[in-house]
Amino acid sequence: MLDLSYIVQDMTNTNTDNKTEERKNRFNGESVMLTKEEARRHDLIFVAESMAEFHADPDTKDKHYKIMREHLNWFRQHNAEAYMVLLD
Protein backbone atom coordinates (compact mmCIF):
# COMPACT_ATOMS: atom_id res chain seq x y z
CA MET A 1 0.00 0.00 0.00
CA LEU A 2 1.24 3.45 -0.89
CA ASP A 3 1.71 5.80 2.08
CA LEU A 4 0.58 9.34 1.20
CA SER A 5 0.14 10.57 4.76
CA TYR A 6 2.97 13.06 4.36
CA ILE A 7 0.95 14.91 1.69
CA VAL A 8 -2.17 15.50 3.78
CA GLN A 9 -1.72 17.91 6.65
CA ASP A 10 -2.68 16.70 10.08
CA MET A 11 -6.24 17.98 10.55
CA THR A 12 -5.99 17.72 14.34
CA ASN A 13 -3.15 20.22 14.56
CA THR A 14 -4.57 23.39 16.11
CA ASN A 15 -1.35 25.37 15.57
CA THR A 16 -0.74 25.72 19.29
CA ASP A 17 2.96 25.09 18.75
CA ASN A 18 3.57 28.28 16.75
CA LYS A 19 2.99 30.75 19.56
CA THR A 20 6.11 32.79 19.00
CA GLU A 21 5.02 36.31 19.91
CA GLU A 22 5.15 37.51 23.51
CA ARG A 23 2.80 40.22 24.74
CA LYS A 24 2.55 41.64 28.27
CA ASN A 25 -0.29 43.11 30.25
CA ARG A 26 0.46 46.84 30.46
CA PHE A 27 -0.70 47.07 34.07
CA ASN A 28 0.73 44.02 35.82
CA GLY A 29 3.43 42.80 33.40
CA GLU A 30 2.03 39.27 33.11
CA SER A 31 2.98 37.81 29.73
CA VAL A 32 1.40 35.41 27.26
CA MET A 33 2.76 33.79 24.12
CA LEU A 34 0.58 34.40 21.06
CA THR A 35 0.44 33.33 17.44
CA LYS A 36 1.32 35.93 14.82
CA GLU A 37 -2.38 36.54 14.11
CA GLU A 38 -3.19 36.96 17.80
CA ALA A 39 -0.25 39.32 18.26
CA ARG A 40 -1.32 41.37 15.24
CA ARG A 41 -4.85 41.73 16.61
CA HIS A 42 -3.53 42.52 20.10
CA ASP A 43 -1.44 45.35 18.67
CA LEU A 44 -4.37 46.65 16.59
CA ILE A 45 -6.48 46.92 19.74
CA PHE A 46 -4.04 49.42 21.19
CA VAL A 47 -3.56 51.28 17.90
CA ALA A 48 -7.33 51.72 17.59
CA GLU A 49 -7.57 52.82 21.22
CA SER A 50 -4.82 55.41 20.72
CA MET A 51 -6.44 56.70 17.54
CA ALA A 52 -9.81 57.02 19.28
CA GLU A 53 -8.28 58.98 22.13
CA PHE A 54 -6.34 61.21 19.73
CA HIS A 55 -9.30 62.39 17.64
CA ALA A 56 -11.72 65.03 18.85
CA ASP A 57 -14.43 64.23 16.27
CA PRO A 58 -17.03 61.93 17.89
CA ASP A 59 -17.67 60.01 14.66
CA THR A 60 -13.97 59.29 14.22
CA LYS A 61 -13.69 58.24 17.87
CA ASP A 62 -16.63 55.87 17.43
CA LYS A 63 -15.06 54.39 14.29
CA HIS A 64 -11.83 53.56 16.11
CA TYR A 65 -13.59 52.27 19.22
CA LYS A 66 -15.67 50.01 16.96
CA ILE A 67 -12.46 48.57 15.45
CA MET A 68 -11.07 48.06 18.94
CA ARG A 69 -14.23 46.24 20.08
CA GLU A 70 -14.17 43.98 17.01
CA HIS A 71 -10.65 42.81 17.85
CA LEU A 72 -11.53 42.42 21.54
CA ASN A 73 -14.51 40.25 20.59
CA TRP A 74 -12.30 38.16 18.30
CA PHE A 75 -9.92 37.57 21.22
CA ARG A 76 -12.78 36.54 23.53
CA GLN A 77 -13.89 33.94 20.98
CA HIS A 78 -10.53 32.59 19.83
CA ASN A 79 -8.24 32.82 22.85
CA ALA A 80 -10.20 33.54 26.02
CA GLU A 81 -7.23 32.69 28.25
CA ALA A 82 -4.99 35.29 26.62
CA TYR A 83 -7.85 37.77 26.66
CA MET A 84 -8.25 37.33 30.43
CA VAL A 85 -4.53 37.86 31.04
CA LEU A 86 -3.84 40.68 28.58
CA LEU A 87 -7.05 42.57 27.97
CA ASP A 88 -9.61 42.02 30.72
Backbone bond lengths (Angstrom), bond angles and torsions (degrees), N, CA, C in turn:
res aa  C-N    CA-C-N  psi(-1)  N-CA   C-N-CA  omega(-1)  CA-C   N-CA-C  phi
1 M - - - 1.449 - - 1.527 108.63 -
2 L 1.296 115.55 140.22 1.452 122.48 -178.16 1.528 110.23 -84.75
3 D 1.331 116.93 126.65 1.463 121.75 -178.73 1.533 109.65 -92.38
4 L 1.316 116.90 110.84 1.464 122.38 178.83 1.525 111.77 -111.66
5 S 1.307 117.07 17.21 1.464 120.35 -175.96 1.525 112.93 -63.32
6 Y 1.320 116.71 -25.10 1.461 119.20 -179.93 1.535 111.74 -71.44
7 I 1.318 117.97 -18.79 1.462 121.81 -179.37 1.522 111.29 -80.04
8 V 1.318 117.04 -39.70 1.458 121.91 -177.02 1.523 108.76 -87.23
9 Q 1.324 115.59 126.83 1.458 119.13 178.30 1.519 110.14 -68.65
10 D 1.305 114.78 149.58 1.453 121.00 178.34 1.523 109.03 -67.28
11 M 1.317 116.88 114.67 1.471 121.54 -176.28 1.527 112.16 -73.97
12 T 1.315 118.10 -13.54 1.461 120.08 -179.82 1.509 112.03 -89.05
13 N 1.315 118.21 -8.43 1.455 121.29 179.76 1.523 109.39 -71.36
14 T 1.309 116.68 119.67 1.469 121.12 -178.61 1.516 111.46 -99.17
15 N 1.312 117.64 13.90 1.463 123.50 178.35 1.522 112.71 58.60
16 T 1.315 117.24 35.25 1.457 119.84 177.82 1.513 111.22 -81.19
17 D 1.335 116.94 -11.29 1.451 119.72 -177.86 1.531 112.76 -88.23
18 N 1.328 118.60 -5.33 1.460 119.73 -178.69 1.525 112.25 -106.44
19 K 1.301 116.24 35.70 1.459 121.19 176.10 1.522 107.65 -86.22
20 T 1.313 115.00 93.23 1.454 121.33 -171.64 1.527 113.63 -110.91
21 E 1.321 116.79 -7.02 1.461 120.67 -174.17 1.530 110.03 -107.55
22 E 1.329 116.14 124.00 1.463 119.93 179.42 1.525 109.86 -95.78
23 R 1.315 116.20 134.59 1.454 122.02 173.29 1.521 107.83 -130.90
24 K 1.347 115.82 146.54 1.467 121.07 -178.21 1.516 110.71 -118.85
25 N 1.328 114.43 147.81 1.451 121.20 172.90 1.525 107.51 -66.98
26 R 1.320 117.40 129.51 1.467 120.01 -174.26 1.519 113.34 -73.66
27 F 1.320 117.58 -11.92 1.461 120.50 -179.16 1.524 113.53 -99.77
28 N 1.338 116.65 -42.29 1.466 118.64 -176.65 1.527 114.38 -114.21
29 G 1.338 118.51 -5.16 1.457 121.55 176.29 1.513 115.24 79.40
30 E 1.318 118.55 -0.01 1.468 121.06 179.14 1.528 108.74 -65.34
31 S 1.330 116.92 136.34 1.462 120.11 -174.74 1.519 111.99 -114.03
32 V 1.341 113.98 156.79 1.453 122.87 178.90 1.526 107.36 -140.64
33 M 1.314 116.62 142.43 1.460 121.48 173.88 1.527 108.38 -89.59
34 L 1.334 115.84 132.80 1.458 122.24 -176.85 1.520 110.73 -124.53
35 T 1.335 115.39 160.85 1.457 120.02 170.07 1.527 107.92 -74.87
36 K 1.311 116.78 169.78 1.465 119.98 178.73 1.528 111.17 -61.08
37 E 1.323 117.50 -40.36 1.470 120.89 178.75 1.527 110.91 -64.75
38 E 1.311 117.31 -44.85 1.467 120.54 178.22 1.521 111.38 -62.49
39 A 1.322 116.90 -41.53 1.467 121.24 179.26 1.523 110.66 -64.94
40 R 1.324 116.61 -40.52 1.467 120.82 178.23 1.527 110.33 -61.42
41 R 1.308 116.89 -45.63 1.468 120.69 -179.99 1.529 110.98 -67.61
42 H 1.321 116.92 -38.54 1.470 120.99 177.41 1.525 109.45 -58.79
43 D 1.310 117.12 -46.47 1.459 121.25 -179.71 1.527 111.20 -64.73
44 L 1.335 117.02 -39.38 1.462 120.41 179.96 1.528 112.20 -65.06
45 I 1.316 117.15 -30.07 1.467 120.35 176.43 1.520 109.67 -58.76
46 F 1.320 116.48 -45.52 1.460 120.21 -176.46 1.526 112.12 -77.63
47 V 1.327 117.73 -29.54 1.459 120.31 174.04 1.526 109.15 -65.40
48 A 1.330 116.92 -46.95 1.462 120.71 -179.95 1.531 110.91 -63.03
49 E 1.325 116.68 -40.37 1.462 120.01 177.87 1.529 110.96 -62.20
50 S 1.308 117.18 -44.22 1.469 121.41 179.09 1.525 111.14 -63.02
51 M 1.333 116.24 -43.26 1.459 120.11 179.48 1.526 111.01 -63.96
52 A 1.324 117.35 -39.34 1.463 120.82 179.16 1.522 110.59 -65.06
53 E 1.306 117.54 -39.69 1.455 120.84 -179.73 1.525 111.79 -73.50
54 F 1.312 117.55 -25.83 1.461 122.35 -178.25 1.527 111.97 -74.39
55 H 1.325 116.59 -40.02 1.469 120.89 -173.51 1.523 111.74 -81.64
56 A 1.324 114.88 142.46 1.462 120.75 177.40 1.527 111.37 -90.62
57 D 1.322 117.47 -26.80 1.468 122.05 -178.30 1.525 110.21 -67.74
58 P 1.333 117.60 122.47 1.480 120.44 -177.70 1.525 113.65 -59.09
59 D 1.336 117.62 -36.71 1.469 119.64 -179.90 1.529 111.45 -66.60
60 T 1.319 115.99 -39.25 1.466 120.28 178.15 1.524 110.26 -68.31
61 K 1.334 116.73 -41.11 1.469 120.14 175.75 1.518 110.17 -57.21
62 D 1.332 115.92 -49.11 1.471 120.55 -178.99 1.521 111.88 -59.25
63 K 1.337 116.12 -39.75 1.469 120.40 179.61 1.528 110.40 -60.51
64 H 1.316 116.87 -45.69 1.466 120.23 -178.38 1.528 112.09 -72.29
65 Y 1.321 117.05 -36.35 1.467 119.08 176.18 1.527 110.51 -66.66
66 K 1.321 117.66 -33.29 1.464 120.89 176.88 1.532 110.01 -64.04
67 I 1.328 116.76 -44.06 1.470 121.06 177.50 1.520 109.97 -60.68
68 M 1.322 116.35 -43.86 1.465 120.99 179.24 1.531 110.67 -60.23
69 R 1.328 116.92 -45.87 1.474 120.65 -179.87 1.524 112.09 -63.70
70 E 1.339 116.66 -36.99 1.471 119.78 178.73 1.526 110.87 -61.36
71 H 1.323 116.95 -42.90 1.466 120.02 179.28 1.531 111.23 -71.84
72 L 1.322 117.81 -35.55 1.466 120.34 175.47 1.529 110.19 -62.52
73 N 1.314 117.01 -43.94 1.470 120.93 178.64 1.520 111.24 -63.07
74 W 1.333 116.69 -39.40 1.468 120.01 177.41 1.525 109.55 -59.84
75 F 1.342 116.54 -44.35 1.463 120.70 179.79 1.521 111.19 -62.09
76 R 1.317 117.64 -42.82 1.476 120.71 179.00 1.518 110.84 -58.24
77 Q 1.318 117.20 -38.44 1.459 121.61 -176.83 1.524 113.23 -80.13
78 H 1.327 117.82 -36.06 1.458 120.63 -171.05 1.523 115.53 -101.81
79 N 1.324 117.04 -23.54 1.462 119.08 177.95 1.532 108.27 -153.77
80 A 1.310 115.02 75.20 1.469 121.06 -175.93 1.525 111.44 -62.13
81 E 1.312 117.35 -34.51 1.473 120.41 -179.15 1.533 110.78 -63.75
82 A 1.323 116.06 -47.51 1.471 119.81 177.99 1.516 110.75 -64.63
83 Y 1.331 116.18 -38.45 1.458 119.97 177.83 1.537 110.63 -57.86
84 M 1.330 115.58 -45.88 1.478 119.91 -178.18 1.524 111.52 -63.60
85 V 1.318 117.64 -35.55 1.466 120.72 -178.51 1.526 111.45 -79.28
86 L 1.317 116.90 -43.19 1.468 120.67 -170.73 1.521 114.94 -94.21
87 L 1.318 117.37 -33.14 1.462 119.41 -165.16 1.515 115.59 -124.13
88 D 1.302 118.85 -11.14 1.465 121.06 -176.31 1.513 111.17 -82.94
